[in-house]
Amino acid sequence: MKLTVNKEQIIEGLLKAVAIIPAKAGAQYLRSIWLKADNGGLSVMSTDANIEFTGCYQAEVAEPGLIGVQGRAFVDLVRQLPSGVLHLSLDEASGNLLIEQGRRSYKLPVSGAEWFQNFSTFPEENTVTWSGDFLQDVLDKVTFCISEDDAMDAIACLCMKPKGNGRIDVCGLNGHQFALVSFTHDELAERLPEEGILIQKKYLQDIKKWLGVDEIELNITEKRLYLRSLGKAETLSLPRAAHQYPDYNIFMSKLASGDMHPMTLERKEAMEALGRILIFNTESDRCTYMDLSASEALLSAQGQDVGSANESLEVAYGGDIKRIAFPTRSLMDVLGHFVSAKIDMMLTGAEGPCGVRGADDPDYTVIIMPMKVSETTYYSEEDV
């Protein structure tokens, strides 16, 4: 293998590739970034045995070849080199990769092509075009509500499901919070199976790192989800999870029932008040208590070692729930994912699901569960 390539043309791809390599991979195959030189240029490939990244970049290839190189060392080296042309070649005598730039030269050990396992290829039929910027926004709005625990099966996954007439739901659930974004995309809705697709949360950060603002191509097979840049230079593929997602219509329907009473308040003012209340939360009581009336919500917290806090918020409320409690940090996190100046907290009961919506956040709903307040304990957590 022998080629010449410009650092600027490959460094972003190398950083994406190394981000996928597991930190503690036992197999050398998984620790490697694979470099394939052919007439089309230089292909950079990496995997953690589940998610796969391939990037194809312009290079002058003198001799084709395929080798694996220790991923983190190679990327760290290229990242710290000055801008300009790099010469990569396989040193036949030592079996090392020779990297040269001007008067600098470096050698890294390699894995031979016999260790390489073929990556899955992007299926060309029925490809869907989508906005990378929009997908990034959807992931931001939903991911924080997905469980971190892989043992939770479907609850540790993002769900993308067609709802008819080109509508698609994307949602996440962790047992005490739920986020739902709905949008219209006729072509994607046709490609999605009726039961939807599930992607484990642990892969979503890799998708977000890879995505830019440009349009992407997307395709789905029975076992994998494929994403590709519009110019076909970079491809990311990841496995679909095979769990059955809970029926979220059960608790969404409660927000449309006659028992629901919205409480409207200023989002920024509420977040600032919650931030101050948080100072007074403790391990044994991490709630904000709300005493509600038609025009005011009195917020309070009391910690045995840190004193107490009381705040007043102007609200518009016509319900009969007089007192309710929420985990302070969780409620702040929920409000932080909205942009609307005013939000509606859709209360269904002192222990029932509370929906959050905003006029400037169309087709976006987050549900947060109140904390059960008892006389003998500070709180116990209710599940959706």
C-alpha positions as CSV (number, residue, x, y, z in Angstrom):
1,M,0.0,0.0,0.0
2,K,1.3,3.4,-0.9
3,L,-0.6,6.7,-1.1
4,T,-0.5,10.5,-0.7
5,V,-3.3,12.3,1.1
6,N,-4.0,15.8,2.5
7,K,-4.5,15.9,6.3
8,E,-7.4,18.3,6.0
9,Q,-9.3,15.8,3.8
10,I,-9.2,12.9,6.3
11,I,-8.9,14.3,9.8
12,E,-12.6,14.8,10.4
13,G,-13.3,11.3,9.2
14,L,-10.5,9.9,11.4
15,L,-12.0,11.6,14.4
16,K,-15.4,10.1,13.6
17,A,-13.8,6.7,13.1
18,V,-11.9,6.6,16.4
19,A,-14.9,7.8,18.3
20,I,-16.5,4.4,17.6
21,I,-13.6,2.3,18.7
22,P,-14.3,0.8,22.1
23,A,-12.1,2.1,24.9
24,K,-11.3,-1.4,26.2
25,A,-11.5,-3.7,23.2
26,G,-9.8,-7.0,23.6
27,A,-9.7,-8.0,19.9
28,Q,-7.1,-6.1,17.8
29,Y,-9.6,-6.0,15.0
30,L,-11.8,-3.7,17.1
31,R,-8.9,-1.5,18.2
32,S,-7.9,-0.9,14.6
33,I,-8.8,1.7,12.1
34,W,-8.8,0.0,8.7
35,L,-7.2,1.8,5.8
36,K,-8.1,0.6,2.3
37,A,-6.4,2.3,-0.7
38,D,-7.7,1.7,-4.2
39,N,-8.4,3.7,-7.4
40,G,-11.3,5.6,-5.7
41,G,-9.0,7.0,-3.0
42,L,-8.6,6.1,0.7
43,S,-11.4,4.4,2.7
44,V,-11.3,4.7,6.5
45,M,-13.3,2.0,8.5
46,S,-13.9,1.3,12.1
47,T,-16.3,-0.8,14.2
48,D,-17.1,-1.8,17.8
49,A,-18.6,-5.1,16.4
50,N,-22.1,-3.5,16.2
51,I,-21.9,0.1,14.8
52,E,-19.9,0.5,11.6
53,F,-18.3,3.6,10.1
54,T,-16.9,4.0,6.6
55,G,-15.5,7.2,5.1
56,C,-14.1,7.5,1.6
57,Y,-11.7,10.4,0.9
58,Q,-9.7,11.7,-2.1
59,A,-6.1,10.4,-2.2
60,E,-3.4,9.7,-4.8
61,V,-3.0,5.9,-4.7
62,A,0.3,4.5,-6.1
63,E,-0.2,1.0,-4.7
64,P,-3.6,-0.4,-3.5
65,G,-3.8,-2.3,-0.2
66,L,-5.7,-3.0,3.0
67,I,-4.2,-2.7,6.5
68,G,-5.4,-2.2,10.1
69,V,-3.5,0.3,12.3
70,Q,-3.8,1.0,16.0
71,G,-6.7,3.5,15.9
72,R,-6.1,5.9,18.7
73,A,-2.3,6.2,18.1
74,F,-2.8,6.8,14.4
75,V,-5.5,9.4,14.9
76,D,-3.6,11.2,17.7
77,L,-0.5,11.4,15.5
78,V,-2.4,12.7,12.4
79,R,-4.3,15.2,14.6
80,Q,-1.1,16.7,16.0
81,L,0.7,16.9,12.7
82,P,0.7,20.3,10.9
83,S,-1.6,20.8,7.9
84,G,-0.4,19.5,4.6
85,V,0.4,16.4,2.6
86,L,0.9,13.0,4.3
87,H,2.7,10.0,2.6
88,L,1.5,6.6,3.8
89,S,3.2,3.4,2.8
90,L,3.6,-0.2,4.0
91,D,7.2,-0.8,4.9
92,E,7.7,-4.4,3.5
93,A,10.8,-5.0,5.5
94,S,9.4,-4.3,9.0
95,G,5.7,-4.8,8.2
96,N,4.9,-1.4,9.7
97,L,2.9,1.6,8.3
98,L,5.3,4.4,7.4
99,I,3.9,7.9,7.8
100,E,5.9,10.7,6.4
101,Q,5.5,14.5,6.3
102,G,8.4,16.6,5.1
103,R,11.4,15.6,7.3
104,R,9.2,13.8,9.9
105,S,8.6,10.0,9.7
106,Y,6.8,7.6,12.0
107,K,6.2,3.8,12.0
108,L,3.1,2.1,13.4
109,P,2.5,-1.7,13.6
110,V,-0.3,-3.0,11.4
111,S,-2.8,-5.9,11.2
112,G,-2.8,-7.7,7.9
113,A,-5.8,-7.9,5.6
114,E,-6.5,-11.4,6.7
115,W,-7.9,-10.1,10.0
116,F,-10.4,-7.8,8.2
117,Q,-14.1,-8.7,8.4
118,N,-16.3,-7.2,5.7
119,F,-18.6,-4.4,6.7
120,S,-22.3,-4.4,5.7
121,T,-23.0,-2.2,2.6
122,F,-25.6,0.5,2.2
123,P,-28.7,-0.8,0.4
124,E,-29.3,1.3,-2.6
125,E,-33.0,0.5,-3.2
126,N,-35.7,2.7,-1.6
127,T,-33.3,5.2,-0.1
128,V,-34.8,8.1,1.8
129,T,-33.4,11.6,2.0
130,W,-33.7,13.4,5.3
131,S,-32.4,16.6,6.9
132,G,-29.4,15.9,9.2
133,D,-30.2,19.1,11.1
134,F,-33.7,18.0,11.8
135,L,-32.7,14.5,12.9
136,Q,-30.2,16.1,15.3
137,D,-32.9,18.2,16.8
138,V,-35.2,15.2,17.2
139,L,-32.5,13.3,19.0
140,D,-31.8,16.2,21.3
141,K,-35.5,16.4,22.3
142,V,-35.9,12.7,22.9
143,T,-32.6,11.1,24.0
144,F,-32.6,12.6,27.6
145,C,-35.8,10.6,28.4
146,I,-34.4,7.2,27.4
147,S,-33.2,4.8,30.1
148,E,-29.4,4.4,30.5
149,D,-29.8,0.8,31.6
150,D,-29.3,-1.7,28.8
151,A,-31.1,-4.3,30.9
152,M,-34.3,-2.4,30.5
153,D,-34.6,-3.7,26.9
154,A,-37.1,-1.6,24.9
155,I,-37.0,1.3,27.5
156,A,-33.3,1.7,26.7
157,C,-34.1,2.4,23.1
158,L,-35.3,5.2,20.9
159,C,-38.6,4.2,19.1
160,M,-39.4,5.5,15.6
161,K,-42.9,4.5,14.5
162,P,-45.2,5.3,11.6
163,K,-48.7,6.6,12.6
164,G,-50.5,6.9,9.3
165,N,-50.9,9.7,6.7
166,G,-47.1,10.1,6.6
167,R,-46.9,11.0,10.3
168,I,-44.0,9.5,12.4
169,D,-43.6,9.4,16.2
170,V,-40.1,9.4,17.7
171,C,-40.1,8.8,21.4
172,G,-38.1,7.8,24.4
173,L,-39.1,6.5,27.9
174,N,-37.2,5.7,31.1
175,G,-40.0,4.8,33.5
176,H,-40.6,8.3,35.0
177,Q,-40.2,10.5,31.9
178,F,-41.4,10.2,28.4
179,A,-40.6,12.4,25.3
180,L,-42.5,12.4,22.0
181,V,-41.7,14.3,18.8
182,S,-44.2,13.9,15.8
183,F,-43.5,15.0,12.2
184,T,-44.5,14.3,8.6
185,H,-42.2,12.5,6.2
186,D,-44.1,10.5,3.6
187,E,-41.2,8.5,2.2
188,L,-39.7,7.6,5.6
189,A,-43.1,6.6,6.9
190,E,-43.5,4.2,4.0
191,R,-40.1,2.6,4.7
192,L,-40.7,2.1,8.4
193,P,-42.2,-1.2,9.5
194,E,-45.6,-1.0,11.1
195,E,-44.2,-1.9,14.5
196,G,-41.5,0.8,14.1
197,I,-37.8,0.5,14.7
198,L,-35.8,0.6,18.0
199,I,-32.3,1.9,18.3
200,Q,-30.4,1.5,21.6
201,K,-29.5,4.7,23.4
202,K,-25.8,3.8,23.5
203,Y,-25.6,4.3,19.7
204,L,-27.4,7.7,19.6
205,Q,-24.4,9.7,20.7
206,D,-22.4,8.2,17.8
207,I,-25.2,9.3,15.4
208,K,-25.2,12.8,16.9
209,K,-21.4,13.1,16.5
210,W,-21.6,12.0,12.9
211,L,-24.5,14.2,11.8
212,G,-24.1,17.6,10.4
213,V,-26.6,20.2,9.1
214,D,-26.6,18.7,5.6
215,E,-29.1,16.3,4.1
216,I,-28.4,12.6,4.6
217,E,-29.6,9.4,3.0
218,L,-31.3,6.7,5.2
219,N,-32.2,3.1,4.6
220,I,-33.6,0.3,6.8
221,T,-33.2,-3.4,6.6
222,E,-34.6,-6.1,8.8
223,K,-31.6,-5.9,11.1
224,R,-29.8,-2.6,10.6
225,L,-30.3,1.2,10.2
226,Y,-28.1,2.9,7.6
227,L,-27.2,6.6,7.4
228,R,-25.1,8.1,4.6
229,S,-23.9,11.5,3.6
230,L,-25.6,12.8,0.5
231,G,-22.3,12.7,-1.5
232,K,-22.0,9.0,-0.4
233,A,-18.6,9.8,1.2
234,E,-19.5,8.6,4.7
235,T,-21.7,5.7,5.9
236,L,-22.8,4.8,9.5
237,S,-24.7,1.6,10.1
238,L,-26.0,0.3,13.4
239,P,-28.1,-2.7,14.6
240,R,-31.8,-2.5,15.3
241,A,-33.0,-3.8,18.6
242,A,-35.6,-6.5,18.6
243,H,-37.7,-5.7,21.7
244,Q,-41.4,-4.8,21.8
245,Y,-42.0,-1.1,22.8
246,P,-44.6,-0.3,25.4
247,D,-47.9,1.2,24.3
248,Y,-47.4,4.9,25.1
249,N,-50.9,5.8,24.0
250,I,-52.1,4.7,27.4
251,F,-50.5,7.6,29.2
252,M,-50.7,10.0,26.3
253,S,-54.5,9.6,26.3
254,K,-54.6,10.8,29.9
255,L,-53.5,14.2,28.7
256,A,-56.6,14.5,26.5
257,S,-59.0,13.3,29.2
258,G,-61.5,15.5,31.1
259,D,-59.3,15.1,34.3
260,M,-56.5,17.1,32.7
261,H,-56.1,20.8,33.8
262,P,-53.3,22.8,32.3
263,M,-51.2,25.2,34.4
264,T,-49.5,27.9,32.3
265,L,-46.3,29.6,33.5
266,E,-43.2,31.4,32.3
267,R,-40.6,28.8,31.4
268,K,-37.5,30.9,32.1
269,E,-38.8,32.2,35.4
270,A,-39.7,28.7,36.5
271,M,-36.2,27.3,35.6
272,E,-34.5,30.1,37.5
273,A,-36.7,29.4,40.6
274,L,-36.0,25.7,40.4
275,G,-32.3,26.3,40.1
276,R,-32.4,28.1,43.5
277,I,-34.7,25.5,45.0
278,L,-32.2,22.8,43.9
279,I,-29.6,24.2,46.4
280,F,-31.9,23.1,49.2
281,N,-32.6,19.6,48.0
282,T,-30.9,16.7,49.7
283,E,-30.3,13.0,49.0
284,S,-33.4,12.2,51.1
285,D,-35.6,14.8,49.6
286,R,-34.9,16.0,46.0
287,C,-38.3,17.4,45.3
288,T,-39.8,20.8,44.6
289,Y,-43.3,21.0,46.3
290,M,-45.9,23.1,44.6
291,D,-48.9,24.5,46.4
292,L,-51.3,25.7,43.7
293,S,-54.0,28.3,43.4
294,A,-55.7,30.0,40.4
295,S,-52.9,32.6,39.9
296,E,-49.9,31.4,42.0
297,A,-47.7,28.4,42.5
298,L,-45.8,28.4,45.8
299,L,-42.6,26.4,45.4
300,S,-40.8,25.1,48.4
301,A,-38.0,22.8,49.5
302,Q,-36.7,21.8,52.9
303,G,-33.5,20.0,53.8
304,Q,-32.6,19.2,57.3
305,D,-29.0,20.3,56.9
306,V,-29.4,23.1,54.3
307,G,-32.3,25.1,55.5
308,S,-35.4,25.9,53.4
309,A,-36.5,27.8,50.3
310,N,-39.8,29.4,49.2
311,E,-40.5,30.8,45.7
312,S,-43.7,32.3,44.1
313,L,-44.5,31.9,40.4
314,E,-47.4,33.6,38.6
315,V,-49.5,31.0,36.9
316,A,-52.9,30.5,35.2
317,Y,-54.6,27.4,36.6
318,G,-58.1,26.2,36.9
319,G,-57.7,22.7,38.3
320,D,-58.4,21.2,41.7
321,I,-55.0,19.7,42.5
322,K,-53.8,21.7,45.5
323,R,-50.4,20.2,46.1
324,I,-48.0,18.3,43.9
325,A,-44.3,17.5,43.9
326,F,-41.7,17.0,41.2
327,P,-38.0,15.9,41.2
328,T,-36.3,19.3,40.9
329,R,-33.5,18.4,38.6
330,S,-35.7,16.4,36.3
331,L,-38.2,19.2,35.9
332,M,-35.4,21.7,35.1
333,D,-34.1,19.3,32.5
334,V,-37.5,18.9,30.9
335,L,-38.1,22.7,30.7
336,G,-34.6,23.1,29.3
337,H,-35.5,21.1,26.2
338,F,-38.2,23.6,25.3
339,V,-37.8,27.0,23.6
340,S,-41.3,28.4,24.2
341,A,-41.5,31.5,26.5
342,K,-44.6,30.0,28.2
343,I,-45.3,26.4,28.8
344,D,-48.4,24.4,29.8
345,M,-48.0,21.8,32.6
346,M,-50.9,19.4,31.9
347,L,-51.8,18.0,35.3
348,T,-53.9,14.9,35.5
349,G,-53.6,14.2,39.2
350,A,-51.3,14.6,42.2
351,E,-49.7,11.3,41.3
352,G,-50.8,11.1,37.6
353,P,-48.6,11.8,34.5
354,C,-48.0,15.5,33.8
355,G,-47.5,16.6,30.2
356,V,-45.4,19.6,29.2
357,R,-46.0,21.5,26.0
358,G,-45.3,24.9,24.5
359,A,-46.8,27.0,21.7
360,D,-43.4,27.5,20.1
361,D,-42.5,23.7,20.4
362,P,-45.1,22.2,18.0
363,D,-45.6,18.5,17.9
364,Y,-43.5,18.0,21.0
365,T,-44.7,16.6,24.3
366,V,-42.7,15.5,27.4
367,I,-44.4,13.7,30.3
368,I,-42.9,13.7,33.8
369,M,-44.3,11.8,36.8
370,P,-44.9,13.6,40.0
371,M,-43.4,12.3,43.2
372,K,-45.7,10.6,45.7
373,V,-45.8,12.6,48.9
374,S,-46.5,10.5,52.0
375,E,-46.6,11.4,55.6
376,T,-44.0,8.8,56.6
377,T,-41.4,9.3,53.9
378,Y,-40.3,12.3,51.9
379,Y,-41.2,10.7,48.6
380,S,-41.3,7.5,46.6
381,E,-41.0,7.5,42.8
382,E,-44.0,6.6,40.6
383,D,-43.5,5.0,37.3
384,V,-45.2,5.8,34.0
